[in-house]
Every structure is written in structure tokens, then in C-alpha cells.
């Protein structure tokens, strides 16, 4: 457990250090803005599961199925 915690904290420190170094480099180079603007998600990223309207429909149907299973189990428990 201690090894997992140590590796997790080490990775956080490494990424924080790299991010800080990148920010310092940009500040010293007097270029605080990104080199290229963020284009946003691609068409493939838009089709990722559980994103957007399709994801909401899936989540709603799964919640409905869970509720149905709960009702069936409770009615089965009430039978003598």
C-alpha cells in the first residue's frame, strides 16, 4: 500500500513539476497564449460513448432497468 501511495504522489509531483516548467518557459519567452488555438473535440471524440444526447439516453434507460430489477426483487421478497 505504501508503495502505491508513494508512486501516486511521485507521479503527481512529476506532472506538477513539468506543468510548472512549461508555464515558466512560456512566461520567460513572453508568449503566455497557446501556440495554436484549441480546436475542440473532433468528430470521433463526439461519438464517444456516454457523451451528449446518446449518453443521456443510455443512462436514462439503464436507470430504468435498475428500477425495474429493484421492483421485481421487492415483489419477489413479498411473496409467501
C-alpha positions as a Python dict, from the first residue, in 0.01 Angstrom:
ca = {
    (1, 'X'): (0, 0, 0),
    (2, 'X'): (282, 236, 87),
    (3, 'X'): (447, 169, -249),
    (4, 'X'): (124, 254, -433),
    (5, 'X'): (86, 577, -238),
    (6, 'X'): (449, 669, -296),
    (7, 'X'): (422, 607, -672),
    (8, 'X'): (96, 802, -695),
    (9, 'X'): (235, 1103, -512),
    (10, 'X'): (557, 1085, -714),
    (11, 'X'): (362, 1092, -1040),
    (12, 'X'): (159, 1391, -923),
    (13, 'X'): (480, 1572, -828),
    (14, 'X'): (634, 1489, -1165),
    (15, 'X'): (336, 1618, -1364),
    (16, 'X'): (309, 1929, -1146),
    (17, 'X'): (678, 1997, -1198),
    (18, 'X'): (651, 1957, -1577),
    (19, 'X'): (345, 2181, -1591),
    (20, 'X'): (520, 2447, -1382),
    (21, 'X'): (829, 2429, -1602),
    (22, 'X'): (617, 2473, -1915),
    (23, 'X'): (442, 2775, -1764),
    (24, 'X'): (774, 2931, -1662),
    (25, 'X'): (917, 2873, -2008),
    (26, 'X'): (615, 3041, -2169),
    (27, 'X'): (634, 3334, -1926),
    (28, 'X'): (1005, 3385, -1984),
    (29, 'X'): (954, 3366, -2359),
    (30, 'X'): (684, 3636, -2331),
    (31, 'X'): (434, 3409, -2502),
    (32, 'X'): (158, 3336, -2247),
    (33, 'X'): (-101, 3246, -2512),
    (34, 'X'): (-119, 2896, -2663),
    (35, 'X'): (77, 2841, -2983),
    (36, 'X'): (-237, 2718, -3161),
    (37, 'X'): (-598, 2764, -3053),
    (38, 'X'): (-788, 2470, -2911),
    (39, 'X'): (-993, 2325, -3198),
    (40, 'X'): (-1236, 2148, -2966),
    (41, 'X'): (-1344, 1787, -2992),
    (42, 'X'): (-1312, 1604, -3322),
    (43, 'X'): (-1600, 1417, -3485),
    (44, 'X'): (-1459, 1091, -3349),
    (45, 'X'): (-1446, 1233, -2997),
    (46, 'X'): (-1806, 1347, -3033),
    (47, 'X'): (-1906, 986, -3100),
    (48, 'X'): (-1751, 862, -2777),
    (49, 'X'): (-1992, 658, -2564),
    (50, 'X'): (-2184, 827, -2286),
    (51, 'X'): (-2138, 1174, -2431),
    (52, 'X'): (-2419, 1403, -2539),
    (53, 'X'): (-2778, 1304, -2610),
    (54, 'X'): (-2697, 940, -2682),
    (55, 'X'): (-2515, 908, -2350),
    (56, 'X'): (-2807, 1064, -2163),
    (57, 'X'): (-3048, 822, -2331),
    (58, 'X'): (-2829, 526, -2233),
    (59, 'X'): (-2800, 647, -1876),
    (60, 'X'): (-3178, 700, -1853),
    (61, 'X'): (-3252, 353, -1988),
    (62, 'X'): (-3001, 191, -1751),
    (63, 'X'): (-3159, 373, -1458),
    (64, 'X'): (-3499, 245, -1572),
    (65, 'X'): (-3366, -111, -1588),
    (66, 'X'): (-3218, -80, -1241),
    (67, 'X'): (-3550, 42, -1106),
    (68, 'X'): (-3731, -249, -1278),
    (69, 'X'): (-3492, -501, -1124),
    (70, 'X'): (-3545, -344, -780),
    (71, 'X'): (-3923, -366, -818),
    (72, 'X'): (-3903, -728, -930),
    (73, 'X'): (-3681, -818, -637),
    (74, 'X'): (-3907, -642, -386),
    (75, 'X'): (-4217, -814, -527),
    (76, 'X'): (-4034, -1150, -512),
    (77, 'X'): (-3944, -1085, -147),
    (78, 'X'): (-4307, -1009, -60),
    (79, 'X'): (-4432, -1343, -198),
    (80, 'X'): (-4501, -1606, 78),
}
